[in-house]
Amino acid sequence: MWRRSPSIFWGIVLVVLGILFLLGNLDINFNWNVVWPVVLIGLGVWLLVARLGPAGASADVDSAETKNGLTKAKLEVAVGSGRIEVRSADLGDQLYRTHIEHAGTAPEVRLDRTTGTVRISQRLDWFAGARRLRIATQVTDAIPWEVSCSTGAIRGDFDLSTASILGFECRTGASQVTLDLGAPKGIVPVRIEGGALTVNITRPAGAAVKVAASGGAVQLRADGSHENGIGSRDWRSPGFDSAADRYEVTVAGGALRVDISSR
């Protein structure tokens, strides 16, 4: 469980804060003049230990594997908060190569050749979000890819414009996600879920796309059109319904800003 969702720590923090508020609302004797300074001091100590503690030093992880006959692959990223860059490129015989800069718990990179799954994961780090994490990964554009991420708050740049994509899914926190896509082949699902999200998606001119955005406050910009409001907003490009090759995009979260454009 911990390895699959390193950002669970922040869920625990919210639960604790929720309990404190509940106790206060139940008129249980609670001196907030004492509680808040203690919380702030604890947070400050946590940040100092995260940056200056014995595990706070920076280190690197590098990994690469060859294709060895794989005809399709999947990239899974399950880490805490940080910067994630994924780009498709001509890598020759290589399937992928990745460079990770981190402090604290070292991420692991594993390839399951039976399923073609490349998994970048990180065990629970109680200082996730306060320590540096940067992942720079290249994947070969010679075979189709499915991409999935489960993260904390990230700045994610996914340039997959030269690759064939089978699907893209990202479950994240308060994040900025930029996705650059190539021409779709068949019906390609794209799903992004999170808290406060800024999502920028670019696809080739003329590529059919449908967008369904739902959240508390939604700003949807698509090829020059504007859709703002609360709840759900939808948009589809001209000719989408009759297109055999198309993207079906779903974005869900709290406050959303979604921008769909073409190049």
Secondary structure by P-SEA (a helix, b strand, c coil): cccccccaaaaaaaaaaaaaaaaaaacccccaaaaaaaaaaaaaaaaaaaacccccbbbbbbbcccccccccbbbbbbbcbbbbbbbbcccccccbbbbbbbccbbbbbbbcccccbbbbbbccccccccbbbbbbbbbbccccbbbbbbbcccbbbbccccccccbbbbbbccbbbbbbbcccccbbbbbbbbcbbbbbbbbcccccbbbbbbccbbbbbccccccccccbbbbbcccccccccbbbbbbbccbbbbbbbcc
